[in-house]
Amino acid sequence: MKNIIIIVIGVLLFFSCKKEQVLDNLDETIYVRHQGADMPVYLRGNVASNVVVLVVHGGPGGNGLEYRTGPWTVDLEKNYCMAYWDQRGQGMSHGSYKKETLTIDQMVADMDAVVQTLKFKFGKDLKVFAYGHSWGGTITPKYMITGNLQQNVTGWITSNGAHDMPKNDVESVKLFLEVADEQITAGNSTDKWQEIKTWASTIDTNSITDAQSLEINQKGFEVEEWLIEDGVLNARAEGGNSGSGLFSPINPVSSQLNGGITNMLLSKEIQETSFTNQLFKVTIPTLVLAGKYDFVVAPELANDAFNLISSANKKLVVFDKSGHSPMSHEPTLYTQELISFIDTYK
């Protein structure tokens, strides 16, 4: 009888250790079904921390796991559980949703469904930090200013967030002109920057067309490459975690096709979107991140977000050697800022 008791205790200890190990190194995918869409949420990292960072990806047209790529999430996953969510009509999401459901308001409702699902799965006392980058920085501010939804999360991290697209186009044109003069004076890619200066000078910032807005976005990514070549920006970091590849659950063809259609259907609403006048409603702890040389989402929007929100606990960080993706250009500093913020308010 004594031997049987010892065996039972040993089995229980084995499974208790096994459970703790799984909690520390979670690698699981759940699906959130909400109003016609089945949306995967890829859970990676230390859920025993009782902290989940909900990654609201860019685009529209991106996917959650592309934000896992690189070294910046390695320490984050050691400290917390990262939840990489594929939004409606993007990544590997699927369902029977209709064209009229592809709206920012619907994405906000979906986001809250994900938040509630995470709390149901891991417990009501779970600390959820909402992280939105680029287009994710359009959905997350809308979430924060909608009703009392911000109370469902512990903190908000907005990185290169696009909360006001009409203003962003104007500020991006100003940045093109400013940096063109700076780079011409420095002798960097002078012919290219002179062309940019000439082009930007022809844009009437009081009446920017949809075609010009698209061109501003495209040239923003183009000039970032010149700044990397000339050493103004850090090269993109390599190594670390992988969000794609042979064993990734993301089918690149399906993801790009879904995302392209969703981007097209949302484009008109995005171009008219502005939450600037409602940012005062935000009261929860907020971390605002930006790249000094981000022409896709101008850093002036980060200044606005920081100045206009009503949060007593807020911080603005501008990365001097970064463009639109500081998590790639300055991953160590970027991750340190996130960990410091999360550890302060978790």
NUZAGU-770302 format. One record per residue (C-alpha): residue in one letter; y, z, x. Coordinates in Angstrom, 2 decimals. Layout:
titi:A&v:Y&w:Z&u:X
...
This chain:
titi:M&v:0.00&w:0.00&u:0.00
titi:K&v:2.35&w:0.86&u:2.86
titi:N&v:1.75&w:-2.53&u:4.48
titi:I&v:2.54&w:-4.31&u:1.20
titi:I&v:5.87&w:-2.46&u:0.92
titi:I&v:6.78&w:-3.40&u:4.48
titi:I&v:5.99&w:-7.06&u:3.77
titi:V&v:8.09&w:-7.05&u:0.60
titi:I&v:11.02&w:-5.47&u:2.43
titi:G&v:10.66&w:-8.04&u:5.20
titi:V&v:10.71&w:-10.90&u:2.70
titi:L&v:13.81&w:-9.49&u:1.00
titi:L&v:15.59&w:-9.09&u:4.32
titi:F&v:14.70&w:-12.66&u:5.27
titi:F&v:16.15&w:-14.08&u:2.07
titi:S&v:19.24&w:-11.87&u:2.22
titi:C&v:19.95&w:-13.12&u:5.74
titi:K&v:19.22&w:-16.66&u:4.64
titi:K&v:21.70&w:-16.34&u:1.75
titi:E&v:24.44&w:-15.01&u:4.02
titi:Q&v:23.87&w:-17.88&u:6.43
titi:V&v:24.23&w:-20.40&u:3.60
titi:L&v:27.42&w:-18.72&u:2.43
titi:D&v:28.89&w:-18.95&u:5.94
titi:N&v:27.96&w:-22.61&u:6.35
titi:L&v:28.04&w:-24.11&u:2.89
titi:D&v:27.24&w:-27.81&u:2.61
titi:E&v:27.05&w:-28.61&u:-1.08
titi:T&v:28.36&w:-31.14&u:-3.57
titi:I&v:29.18&w:-30.24&u:-7.15
titi:Y&v:30.38&w:-32.48&u:-9.95
titi:V&v:33.16&w:-31.52&u:-12.31
titi:R&v:32.89&w:-33.35&u:-15.62
titi:H&v:36.24&w:-33.42&u:-17.41
titi:Q&v:37.49&w:-35.63&u:-20.22
titi:G&v:35.35&w:-38.64&u:-19.40
titi:A&v:35.32&w:-38.43&u:-15.61
titi:D&v:32.60&w:-37.08&u:-13.30
titi:M&v:34.33&w:-36.01&u:-10.10
titi:P&v:32.50&w:-34.87&u:-6.96
titi:V&v:33.79&w:-31.87&u:-5.03
titi:Y&v:32.32&w:-31.61&u:-1.53
titi:L&v:32.11&w:-27.95&u:-0.47
titi:R&v:32.01&w:-27.35&u:3.26
titi:G&v:32.46&w:-24.15&u:5.23
titi:N&v:32.65&w:-20.39&u:4.85
titi:V&v:32.59&w:-19.45&u:1.18
titi:A&v:31.77&w:-15.86&u:2.16
titi:S&v:35.49&w:-15.64&u:3.02
titi:N&v:36.23&w:-15.70&u:-0.74
titi:V&v:38.87&w:-18.34&u:0.04
titi:V&v:38.68&w:-21.99&u:-1.00
titi:V&v:41.17&w:-24.62&u:0.13
titi:L&v:41.23&w:-27.34&u:-2.52
titi:V&v:42.06&w:-30.64&u:-0.80
titi:V&v:43.99&w:-33.00&u:-3.08
titi:H&v:43.75&w:-36.28&u:-1.19
titi:G&v:46.28&w:-39.05&u:-0.70
titi:G&v:46.48&w:-42.56&u:-2.06
titi:P&v:46.19&w:-43.04&u:-4.87
titi:G&v:43.00&w:-44.68&u:-3.77
titi:G&v:41.74&w:-42.29&u:-1.10
titi:N&v:38.84&w:-39.87&u:-1.24
titi:G&v:38.29&w:-36.23&u:-0.43
titi:L&v:35.98&w:-36.52&u:2.56
titi:E&v:38.31&w:-38.79&u:4.50
titi:Y&v:40.41&w:-35.64&u:4.88
titi:R&v:37.53&w:-33.93&u:6.66
titi:T&v:37.62&w:-36.41&u:9.52
titi:G&v:38.88&w:-35.15&u:12.88
titi:P&v:39.25&w:-31.79&u:14.61
titi:W&v:41.77&w:-30.20&u:12.26
titi:T&v:39.21&w:-28.99&u:9.71
titi:V&v:36.76&w:-27.48&u:12.23
titi:D&v:38.44&w:-24.06&u:12.41
titi:L&v:39.41&w:-24.23&u:8.75
titi:E&v:35.76&w:-24.56&u:7.75
titi:K&v:34.85&w:-21.65&u:10.03
titi:N&v:37.39&w:-19.44&u:8.28
titi:Y&v:37.28&w:-20.71&u:4.68
titi:C&v:35.46&w:-23.02&u:2.32
titi:M&v:37.09&w:-26.45&u:2.11
titi:A&v:36.72&w:-28.24&u:-1.24
titi:Y&v:37.21&w:-31.99&u:-0.78
titi:W&v:37.76&w:-33.40&u:-4.29
titi:D&v:37.42&w:-37.07&u:-5.29
titi:Q&v:40.05&w:-37.58&u:-7.98
titi:R&v:39.50&w:-39.52&u:-11.18
titi:G&v:39.05&w:-43.22&u:-10.49
titi:Q&v:38.86&w:-42.69&u:-6.72
titi:G&v:36.23&w:-42.07&u:-4.08
titi:M&v:32.82&w:-41.65&u:-5.70
titi:S&v:34.14&w:-40.44&u:-9.07
titi:H&v:32.77&w:-42.25&u:-12.06
titi:G&v:32.77&w:-42.06&u:-15.84
titi:S&v:33.88&w:-43.75&u:-19.02
titi:Y&v:37.60&w:-42.97&u:-18.81
titi:K&v:40.11&w:-45.51&u:-20.06
titi:K&v:43.24&w:-47.03&u:-18.56
titi:E&v:45.49&w:-44.67&u:-20.52
titi:T&v:43.82&w:-41.65&u:-18.91
titi:L&v:44.90&w:-42.73&u:-15.43
titi:T&v:48.13&w:-40.74&u:-15.40
titi:I&v:49.61&w:-37.99&u:-13.28
titi:D&v:49.35&w:-35.56&u:-16.21
titi:Q&v:45.65&w:-36.32&u:-16.49
titi:M&v:45.16&w:-35.77&u:-12.76
titi:V&v:46.87&w:-32.38&u:-13.12
titi:A&v:44.51&w:-31.44&u:-15.96
titi:D&v:41.58&w:-32.58&u:-13.81
titi:M&v:42.83&w:-30.48&u:-10.91
titi:D&v:42.91&w:-27.38&u:-13.08
titi:A&v:39.38&w:-28.14&u:-14.28
titi:V&v:38.31&w:-28.15&u:-10.63
titi:V&v:40.11&w:-24.86&u:-9.96
titi:Q&v:38.45&w:-23.23&u:-12.98
titi:T&v:35.04&w:-24.58&u:-11.98
titi:L&v:35.39&w:-23.13&u:-8.48
titi:K&v:36.29&w:-19.73&u:-9.94
titi:F&v:33.38&w:-19.90&u:-12.36
titi:K&v:31.02&w:-20.74&u:-9.51
titi:F&v:32.27&w:-18.24&u:-6.93
titi:G&v:33.92&w:-15.55&u:-9.05
titi:K&v:37.22&w:-14.91&u:-10.79
titi:D&v:38.61&w:-13.10&u:-7.73
titi:L&v:38.26&w:-16.27&u:-5.62
titi:K&v:41.45&w:-17.14&u:-3.73
titi:V&v:42.24&w:-20.83&u:-4.19
titi:F&v:44.89&w:-22.50&u:-2.03
titi:A&v:46.00&w:-25.91&u:-3.30
titi:Y&v:46.52&w:-28.37&u:-0.43
titi:G&v:48.09&w:-31.75&u:-1.24
titi:H&v:48.90&w:-34.50&u:1.24
titi:S&v:51.02&w:-37.59&u:0.47
titi:W&v:49.94&w:-38.66&u:-3.05
titi:G&v:48.26&w:-35.26&u:-3.24
titi:G&v:51.81&w:-34.00&u:-2.76
titi:T&v:52.65&w:-35.73&u:-6.04
titi:I&v:49.84&w:-34.18&u:-8.08
titi:T&v:50.19&w:-30.65&u:-6.68
titi:P&v:53.93&w:-30.17&u:-7.40
titi:K&v:53.35&w:-31.44&u:-10.93
titi:Y&v:50.58&w:-28.85&u:-11.20
titi:M&v:52.95&w:-26.13&u:-9.99
titi:I&v:55.68&w:-26.93&u:-12.53
titi:T&v:53.34&w:-27.41&u:-15.52
titi:G&v:53.20&w:-24.37&u:-17.78
titi:N&v:51.68&w:-21.37&u:-16.01
titi:L&v:49.14&w:-23.37&u:-14.00
titi:Q&v:50.53&w:-22.21&u:-10.64
titi:Q&v:49.28&w:-18.72&u:-11.45
titi:N&v:45.71&w:-20.04&u:-11.18
titi:V&v:46.08&w:-20.55&u:-7.43
titi:T&v:47.04&w:-18.14&u:-4.66
titi:G&v:49.25&w:-20.50&u:-2.67
titi:W&v:50.47&w:-24.07&u:-2.34
titi:I&v:50.41&w:-26.19&u:0.81
titi:T&v:52.28&w:-29.48&u:0.53
titi:S&v:51.96&w:-31.82&u:3.49
titi:N&v:54.11&w:-34.97&u:3.67
titi:G&v:54.29&w:-34.66&u:-0.09
titi:A&v:55.81&w:-37.33&u:-2.32
titi:H&v:57.42&w:-35.37&u:-5.17
titi:D&v:60.26&w:-37.88&u:-5.73
titi:M&v:59.51&w:-41.54&u:-5.10
titi:P&v:62.94&w:-43.04&u:-5.94
titi:K&v:64.59&w:-40.63&u:-3.51
titi:N&v:61.84&w:-41.18&u:-0.96
titi:D&v:62.59&w:-44.91&u:-0.75
titi:V&v:66.27&w:-44.21&u:-0.10
titi:E&v:65.53&w:-41.58&u:2.55
titi:S&v:62.96&w:-43.81&u:4.24
titi:V&v:65.53&w:-46.61&u:4.60
titi:K&v:67.96&w:-44.12&u:6.16
titi:L&v:65.23&w:-43.00&u:8.56
titi:F&v:64.42&w:-46.58&u:9.58
titi:L&v:68.07&w:-47.13&u:10.52
titi:E&v:68.41&w:-43.80&u:12.32
titi:V&v:65.23&w:-44.17&u:14.37
titi:A&v:65.93&w:-47.84&u:15.10
titi:D&v:69.17&w:-46.86&u:16.82
titi:E&v:67.39&w:-44.02&u:18.63
titi:Q&v:64.58&w:-46.25&u:19.93
titi:I&v:66.84&w:-49.15&u:20.89
titi:T&v:68.98&w:-46.75&u:22.93
titi:A&v:65.80&w:-45.41&u:24.56
titi:G&v:64.65&w:-48.95&u:25.37
titi:N&v:61.45&w:-48.70&u:23.31
titi:S&v:60.17&w:-51.87&u:21.59
titi:T&v:63.79&w:-52.97&u:21.26
titi:D&v:63.16&w:-56.40&u:19.72
titi:K&v:60.90&w:-54.93&u:17.03
titi:W&v:63.32&w:-52.14&u:16.21
titi:Q&v:66.21&w:-54.58&u:16.04
titi:E&v:64.30&w:-56.54&u:13.41
titi:I&v:63.67&w:-53.34&u:11.46
titi:K&v:67.35&w:-52.44&u:11.67
titi:T&v:68.37&w:-55.86&u:10.38
titi:W&v:65.83&w:-55.70&u:7.55
titi:A&v:66.74&w:-52.13&u:6.50
titi:S&v:70.44&w:-53.00&u:6.54
titi:T&v:69.91&w:-55.61&u:3.83
titi:I&v:68.39&w:-53.14&u:1.34
titi:D&v:70.69&w:-51.92&u:-1.41
titi:T&v:69.63&w:-48.28&u:-1.71
titi:N&v:71.27&w:-48.08&u:-5.12
titi:S&v:68.84&w:-50.63&u:-6.50
titi:I&v:65.52&w:-50.77&u:-4.63
titi:T&v:63.03&w:-53.14&u:-6.26
titi:D&v:59.30&w:-52.50&u:-6.63
titi:A&v:58.62&w:-55.21&u:-4.04
titi:Q&v:61.01&w:-53.55&u:-1.57
titi:S&v:59.40&w:-50.17&u:-2.21
titi:L&v:56.01&w:-51.62&u:-1.30
titi:E&v:57.51&w:-53.21&u:1.82
titi:I&v:59.06&w:-49.87&u:2.85
titi:N&v:55.63&w:-48.27&u:2.62
titi:Q&v:53.92&w:-51.02&u:4.61
titi:K&v:56.54&w:-51.06&u:7.37
titi:G&v:56.33&w:-47.27&u:7.57
titi:F&v:52.74&w:-47.50&u:8.78
titi:E&v:53.63&w:-50.43&u:11.07
titi:V&v:56.42&w:-48.68&u:12.99
titi:E&v:54.26&w:-45.59&u:13.40
titi:E&v:51.98&w:-47.67&u:15.63
titi:W&v:54.94&w:-48.65&u:17.83
titi:L&v:55.93&w:-45.01&u:18.21
titi:I&v:52.41&w:-44.12&u:19.30
titi:E&v:52.36&w:-46.98&u:21.82
titi:D&v:55.70&w:-45.84&u:23.26
titi:G&v:54.61&w:-42.21&u:23.50
titi:V&v:57.08&w:-40.91&u:20.92
titi:L&v:54.19&w:-39.80&u:18.71
titi:N&v:50.95&w:-38.26&u:19.90
titi:A&v:47.90&w:-40.48&u:19.72
titi:R&v:45.57&w:-39.69&u:16.83
titi:A&v:43.04&w:-37.04&u:17.77
titi:E&v:39.37&w:-37.92&u:17.98
titi:G&v:36.20&w:-35.88&u:17.57
titi:G&v:35.67&w:-32.93&u:15.28
titi:N&v:34.22&w:-33.24&u:11.79
titi:S&v:33.20&w:-36.47&u:10.15
titi:G&v:33.93&w:-37.49&u:6.59
titi:S&v:32.43&w:-40.95&u:6.80
titi:G&v:29.64&w:-42.79&u:8.55
titi:L&v:26.00&w:-43.62&u:7.93
titi:F&v:25.08&w:-40.31&u:6.31
titi:S&v:28.27&w:-39.83&u:4.32
titi:P&v:27.99&w:-39.69&u:0.51
titi:I&v:31.01&w:-42.01&u:0.35
titi:N&v:30.19&w:-45.65&u:-0.27
titi:P&v:33.19&w:-47.36&u:1.37
titi:V&v:32.97&w:-50.49&u:-0.79
titi:S&v:32.83&w:-48.58&u:-4.09
titi:S&v:35.51&w:-46.16&u:-2.93
titi:Q&v:37.93&w:-48.90&u:-1.91
titi:L&v:37.30&w:-50.90&u:-5.08
titi:N&v:37.78&w:-47.88&u:-7.37
titi:G&v:40.81&w:-46.71&u:-5.43
titi:G&v:42.45&w:-50.12&u:-5.40
titi:I&v:42.22&w:-50.47&u:-9.17
titi:T&v:43.48&w:-46.92&u:-9.73
titi:N&v:46.37&w:-47.46&u:-7.31
titi:M&v:47.40&w:-50.59&u:-9.19
titi:L&v:47.24&w:-48.91&u:-12.60
titi:L&v:49.25&w:-45.89&u:-11.43
titi:S&v:51.84&w:-47.75&u:-9.37
titi:K&v:54.45&w:-48.11&u:-12.11
titi:E&v:54.40&w:-44.42&u:-13.02
titi:I&v:54.49&w:-43.39&u:-9.36
titi:Q&v:57.59&w:-45.48&u:-8.62
titi:E&v:59.46&w:-43.65&u:-11.38
titi:T&v:58.18&w:-40.16&u:-10.59
titi:S&v:60.63&w:-37.41&u:-9.67
titi:F&v:60.01&w:-33.66&u:-9.87
titi:T&v:63.04&w:-32.67&u:-7.80
titi:N&v:64.91&w:-31.09&u:-10.71
titi:Q&v:61.92&w:-28.94&u:-11.66
titi:L&v:60.88&w:-27.58&u:-8.27
titi:F&v:62.82&w:-24.37&u:-8.97
titi:K&v:59.91&w:-23.38&u:-11.23
titi:V&v:57.65&w:-22.84&u:-8.20
titi:T&v:57.38&w:-19.13&u:-7.37
titi:I&v:54.07&w:-18.73&u:-5.52
titi:P&v:53.77&w:-18.64&u:-1.70
titi:T&v:54.35&w:-22.14&u:-0.36
titi:L&v:53.91&w:-23.87&u:3.00
titi:V&v:55.80&w:-27.15&u:3.41
titi:L&v:54.66&w:-29.46&u:6.22
titi:A&v:56.15&w:-32.76&u:7.44
titi:G&v:56.15&w:-35.21&u:10.32
titi:K&v:59.49&w:-35.88&u:12.00
titi:Y&v:58.74&w:-39.62&u:12.14
titi:D&v:57.16&w:-40.07&u:8.72
titi:F&v:58.54&w:-43.27&u:7.18
titi:V&v:55.97&w:-43.29&u:4.35
titi:V&v:57.17&w:-39.97&u:2.92
titi:A&v:60.48&w:-39.15&u:4.58
titi:P&v:60.83&w:-35.59&u:5.97
titi:E&v:63.98&w:-35.15&u:3.87
titi:L&v:61.66&w:-34.63&u:0.90
titi:A&v:60.11&w:-31.66&u:2.71
titi:N&v:63.59&w:-30.20&u:3.22
titi:D&v:64.26&w:-30.63&u:-0.49
titi:A&v:60.99&w:-28.99&u:-1.49
titi:F&v:61.62&w:-26.01&u:0.79
titi:N&v:65.21&w:-25.54&u:-0.37
titi:L&v:64.61&w:-26.03&u:-4.09
titi:I&v:61.51&w:-23.95&u:-4.81
titi:S&v:62.14&w:-20.37&u:-5.90
titi:S&v:59.29&w:-18.84&u:-3.91
titi:A&v:60.26&w:-15.69&u:-2.04
titi:N&v:57.51&w:-16.46&u:0.47
titi:K&v:57.92&w:-19.96&u:1.85
titi:K&v:57.92&w:-21.73&u:5.20
titi:L&v:58.90&w:-25.22&u:6.40
titi:V&v:57.29&w:-26.76&u:9.49
titi:V&v:58.28&w:-30.18&u:10.87
titi:F&v:55.97&w:-31.57&u:13.56
titi:D&v:58.06&w:-33.34&u:16.20
titi:K&v:55.29&w:-35.58&u:17.58
titi:S&v:53.90&w:-36.68&u:14.21
titi:G&v:54.24&w:-39.37&u:11.58
titi:H&v:52.64&w:-39.45&u:8.15
titi:S&v:49.51&w:-37.53&u:9.20
titi:P&v:50.39&w:-34.56&u:11.44
titi:M&v:46.83&w:-33.29&u:11.04
titi:S&v:45.84&w:-36.25&u:13.26
titi:H&v:48.80&w:-36.25&u:15.67
titi:E&v:49.05&w:-32.48&u:16.25
titi:P&v:45.80&w:-31.03&u:14.86
titi:T&v:45.82&w:-27.72&u:16.76
titi:L&v:49.34&w:-26.73&u:15.73
titi:Y&v:48.75&w:-28.03&u:12.22
titi:T&v:45.60&w:-25.96&u:11.73
titi:Q&v:47.26&w:-22.88&u:13.19
titi:E&v:50.03&w:-23.12&u:10.61
titi:L&v:47.53&w:-23.40&u:7.76
titi:I&v:45.42&w:-20.47&u:8.97
titi:S&v:48.49&w:-18.28&u:9.51
titi:F&v:49.74&w:-19.04&u:5.99
titi:I&v:46.39&w:-18.54&u:4.29
titi:D&v:45.60&w:-15.32&u:6.14
titi:T&v:49.00&w:-13.93&u:5.19
titi:Y&v:48.62&w:-14.47&u:1.43
titi:K&v:44.87&w:-14.50&u:0.74
